Amino acid sequence: MAAFVYHLRVTKGYDNIYGLSIWNEPNALSGYGTSLPSGFLALYEPVRAKLDALVLSYIKIIGPDTTTPDPRFINNLMPSYGVYWDQISNHDYGSWCGNAVGNWSSLVNNINANYGGKPVIVGEYGNFGNKSGPVDNDANVYNGSISCAHMVIRYMNAGVKGFLEWEFAIYGDTWRCFGALTASDPNYVFKAYGPKYWTRSVLGRYVRAGWKVMNVNEDVTGTGNVVCAVLRAPDNNQTTILISNFSTSGYNLGIDLSSLPNKLTTLNNVYVTGPVPNGITEGNPVVLNNGIGSLYVNPKSVVALTTLPVGDLNAPNQMAVEW
């Protein structure tokens, strides 16, 4: 495995190779419980040693890459194996709207307190989340898309540092709830899939690596339907607020950023809304008076309020297959 990484990074020169995971979802063999295959954990030490011997100490090891909505059992692995993990990864496919946030928070708090604050990441998640309802149409896929936006925002507030969504084609209604960012159209190399693509775009395009997550009142309405996160650049010169509304009702929300340094006066406003979005809408800018303002949030919507430029909101070029 270390030799393969060397071949990719050094021989082939692929400088986008920065880390590796030794085993994807090793607890799958125990029905996604807390038991791991015999000999699995013993692999980390020799792989780390071989990477170092190949002068690849900068390659990060990501582990244990298990999958469960309750990753707290990783706390028990940290004393023996945490030394080999540069990032702590677990996959989450079972937490509707991020309702396992307490489990993730426990893991993050332990690692921050005892293991130097190594990054905890959701190494894989998918478009689950239409509760127990069917996923046989685009509107229900969009419900799942908003539930994932809830998950990202809530886990972000709990200290999770990164999120990697697994995209795969729609194999049929059984898997449709996962969906893909792109549509399964044999005539196109790339074609945006509306129920998922636009929510992910709003969540990601106005946040930059290294930004800090501020302490906020996450549950905006007290119902769990609307959640938010506030992110700022390290120098406090740029700010983005992410909001997810799972409800079929709209809400008038108050915004109070008066305690933040570098008082803001205006926030650009972009959003997607259901029942099935076909793009990103630019709303009226939010005007703040001494950091205080208000916003109407549409039903079934994901919103970004940001000091960054809105940019081009047109659909990306649809790349047709050339025969």
C-alpha positions in Angstrom: 0.0 0.0 0.0 2.8 2.4 0.9 4.6 1.5 -2.4 1.4 2.2 -4.3 1.1 5.7 -2.7 4.8 6.3 -3.6 4.1 5.3 -7.2 1.2 7.7 -7.4 2.7 10.7 -5.6 6.4 10.4 -6.6 6.7 8.4 -9.7 3.6 9.7 -11.4 3.7 13.1 -9.7 0.1 13.3 -8.6 0.4 16.0 -6.0 -3.3 15.7 -5.1 -2.6 12.5 -3.2 -2.4 13.6 0.4 -3.6 10.6 2.5 -4.8 7.0 2.6 -7.3 4.9 4.4 -6.2 1.3 5.0 -9.7 -0.4 5.1 -13.0 1.0 4.1 -15.7 0.4 6.7 -14.0 -2.5 8.5 -16.9 -2.9 11.0 -19.2 -3.9 8.1 -18.2 -7.5 8.8 -19.8 -7.3 12.2 -23.0 -5.8 10.9 -21.7 -2.2 11.4 -21.2 -2.7 15.1 -18.1 -2.0 17.3 -16.2 -5.2 16.4 -13.4 -5.0 14.0 -11.7 -7.7 11.9 -8.8 -9.6 13.5 -5.5 -8.1 12.6 -7.0 -4.9 11.1 -5.7 -2.4 13.7 -2.2 -4.0 13.6 -1.8 -2.8 10.0 -1.4 0.8 10.9 2.0 0.6 12.5 3.9 -1.1 9.5 2.1 1.1 6.9 3.2 4.3 8.8 6.7 3.0 9.2 6.9 2.2 5.4 5.6 5.6 4.4 8.2 7.2 6.6 10.9 5.0 5.1 9.9 6.1 1.6 10.2 9.8 2.7 6.4 10.1 2.6 5.9 11.3 6.2 3.6 14.1 4.8 1.1 11.5 3.7 -1.7 11.4 6.2 -3.3 8.2 7.5 -7.0 8.4 8.0 -8.7 5.9 10.3 -10.4 3.9 11.4 -12.9 4.7 8.6 -15.7 2.8 10.2 -19.4 3.5 9.6 -22.0 4.1 12.4 -24.2 7.0 13.7 -22.5 6.3 17.1 -18.7 6.7 16.7 -18.0 7.0 20.4 -16.4 3.5 20.4 -13.5 5.1 18.6 -12.6 6.8 21.9 -11.6 3.3 23.2 -9.3 2.8 20.2 -7.4 6.1 20.6 -5.0 5.2 23.4 -3.4 2.4 21.3 -4.0 3.5 17.7 -4.7 7.2 17.7 -1.0 7.8 17.4 -1.1 6.4 13.8 -4.2 8.5 12.7 -3.7 12.0 11.4 -7.4 12.4 10.8 -10.2 10.5 12.7 -12.8 9.3 10.2 -16.2 7.7 10.6 -19.0 7.4 8.0 -22.6 8.3 8.9 -25.5 7.0 6.9 -28.0 6.6 9.7 -28.5 10.0 11.3 -31.5 11.8 10.0 -31.0 15.5 10.1 -27.8 15.0 12.2 -29.6 13.6 15.2 -26.5 11.7 16.3 -24.8 15.0 17.0 -24.3 14.2 20.7 -22.3 11.1 19.7 -20.1 13.0 17.4 -19.6 15.8 19.9 -18.4 13.3 22.5 -15.8 12.0 20.1 -14.6 15.5 19.1 -14.4 16.6 22.7 -12.3 13.6 23.8 -9.9 14.0 20.9 -9.6 17.8 21.5 -8.9 17.2 25.2 -6.6 14.3 25.0 -5.1 13.9 21.5 -4.1 17.3 20.4 -7.3 18.2 18.5 -6.7 15.9 15.6 -9.4 16.6 12.9 -12.5 14.5 13.1 -14.2 14.1 9.8 -17.3 12.5 8.3 -15.3 10.5 5.8 -18.4 9.4 3.9 -22.1 10.3 3.9 -24.9 10.1 1.4 -28.3 11.4 0.6 -30.3 9.5 3.3 -32.9 11.3 5.2 -36.5 11.2 4.0 -37.2 9.7 7.4 -38.8 6.3 6.8 -40.7 7.5 3.8 -40.4 6.3 0.2 -37.7 7.7 -2.1 -39.5 7.2 -5.4 -39.5 10.8 -6.7 -37.3 13.8 -7.0 -39.2 15.7 -4.2 -38.3 13.0 -1.7 -34.7 12.9 -2.9 -34.7 16.7 -2.2 -36.0 16.0 1.3 -33.0 13.8 1.8 -30.8 16.5 0.4 -32.0 19.0 3.0 -31.6 16.4 5.8 -27.9 16.1 4.8 -27.6 19.9 4.9 -28.9 19.8 8.5 -26.4 17.1 9.3 -23.4 19.1 7.9 -24.5 22.2 9.8 -25.1 20.5 13.1 -21.9 18.4 13.0 -19.9 21.5 11.9 -21.2 23.3 15.1 -20.1 20.2 17.1 -16.5 20.5 15.9 -16.4 18.1 12.9 -13.8 19.5 10.5 -14.7 17.9 7.2 -17.3 16.2 5.1 -17.0 13.9 2.1 -20.1 12.9 0.3 -20.1 9.6 -1.6 -21.7 10.1 -5.0 -23.0 7.3 -7.1 -25.5 6.9 -9.9 -29.2 6.2 -9.3 -29.4 2.4 -9.6 -33.1 2.3 -9.0 -35.6 3.4 -6.4 -34.0 1.4 -3.6 -30.9 3.6 -3.9 -32.5 6.7 -5.1 -32.4 8.4 -1.7 -28.7 8.5 -2.0 -28.8 10.0 -5.5 -25.9 11.7 -7.1 -24.8 15.2 -7.8 -25.0 14.5 -11.5 -27.9 13.0 -13.5 -27.8 9.6 -15.0 -28.1 10.7 -18.7 -26.1 8.6 -21.2 -25.9 11.6 -23.5 -23.9 13.6 -21.0 -20.6 13.4 -19.3 -21.8 16.0 -16.8 -25.4 17.0 -16.1 -26.5 18.6 -12.8 -29.1 16.6 -10.8 -31.4 19.3 -9.3 -32.6 17.6 -6.1 -29.0 17.4 -4.9 -26.5 19.5 -6.9 -27.8 22.9 -5.9 -28.0 22.4 -2.2 -24.4 21.1 -2.2 -23.3 24.1 -4.2 -24.9 26.6 -1.7 -23.3 24.7 1.2 -19.8 24.7 -0.3 -19.1 27.6 -2.5 -19.1 30.3 0.1 -16.9 28.6 2.7 -13.1 28.4 2.6 -10.7 25.9 4.1 -9.4 27.1 7.5 -12.4 29.2 8.4 -13.5 29.0 12.0 -17.0 28.0 13.2 -18.5 30.5 15.6 -20.6 29.7 18.7 -24.2 30.3 17.7 -27.8 29.4 18.8 -28.0 26.6 16.3 -31.7 25.7 16.6 -33.1 29.0 15.3 -36.8 28.4 15.8 -36.7 26.0 18.8 -38.3 23.3 16.7 -35.3 21.7 15.1 -36.7 22.6 11.6 -34.2 25.5 11.0 -30.5 25.2 11.9 -27.6 27.5 11.2 -23.9 27.8 11.4 -21.7 31.0 11.3 -18.3 30.7 9.7 -15.6 33.4 9.6 -12.2 33.8 8.0 -9.3 33.8 10.5 -8.8 37.5 10.0 -12.5 38.1 10.5 -12.8 39.9 7.2 -15.2 37.4 5.5 -18.3 35.8 7.0 -20.8 33.2 5.8 -24.0 32.0 7.5 -25.4 28.7 6.4 -29.1 28.0 7.1 -31.2 24.8 6.4 -35.0 24.8 6.8 -36.5 21.3 6.6 -40.1 22.5 7.3 -42.9 23.0 4.7 -43.4 26.4 6.4 -41.3 29.5 5.9 -39.9 31.5 8.9 -39.0 35.1 9.6 -35.7 35.0 11.4 -33.8 37.5 13.4 -30.0 37.8 12.8 -27.8 39.2 15.6 -24.1 39.4 14.8 -23.5 42.4 17.0 -21.0 40.6 19.2 -18.6 39.8 16.3 -15.6 41.9 15.6 -15.5 43.9 12.4 -19.2 44.8 12.3 -21.0 43.8 9.1 -23.4 46.0 7.2 -24.6 43.8 4.4 -24.8 40.1 3.5 -25.4 38.7 0.1 -28.2 36.2 0.0 -28.5 33.1 -2.1 -30.7 30.1 -1.7 -32.3 27.0 -3.1 -35.9 26.0 -2.4 -38.3 23.1 -3.2 -40.2 21.2 -3.9 -37.5 20.4 -6.5 -34.9 23.1 -7.2 -33.6 23.8 -10.7 -31.0 26.4 -9.7 -29.7 28.9 -7.2 -31.7 32.1 -6.6 -30.2 35.4 -5.5 -32.4 37.1 -3.0 -32.3 40.6 -1.7 -29.2 41.4 0.4 -29.7 41.4 4.1 -29.0 44.8 5.6 -27.6 44.9 9.1 -27.8 47.8 11.6 -25.0 47.4 14.2 -24.9 43.7 13.2 -28.6 43.1 13.6 -31.1 42.3 10.8 -33.8 39.9 9.6 -34.5 37.4 6.9 -37.4 35.4 5.6 -36.4 31.7 5.0 -38.4 29.9 2.4 -39.9 26.4 3.1 -37.7 23.5 2.2 -34.6 25.6 1.6 -30.9 25.9 2.1 -29.5 29.5 2.4 -26.1 31.1 2.4 -25.7 34.7 3.6 -22.2 35.9 2.8 -19.8 38.8 2.5 -18.1 36.9 -0.4 -19.1 37.8 -4.0 -22.2 35.8 -5.2 -20.4 34.9 -8.4 -22.0 33.2 -11.5 -25.2 31.4 -10.5 -25.8 30.0 -14.0 -25.8 26.3 -14.4 -22.4 24.8 -15.1 -21.8 23.8 -18.7 -23.6 20.5 -19.4 -20.9 18.4 -21.1 -22.5 16.3 -23.8 -21.0 13.0 -24.9 -19.3 13.3 -28.3 -20.0 10.3 -30.5 
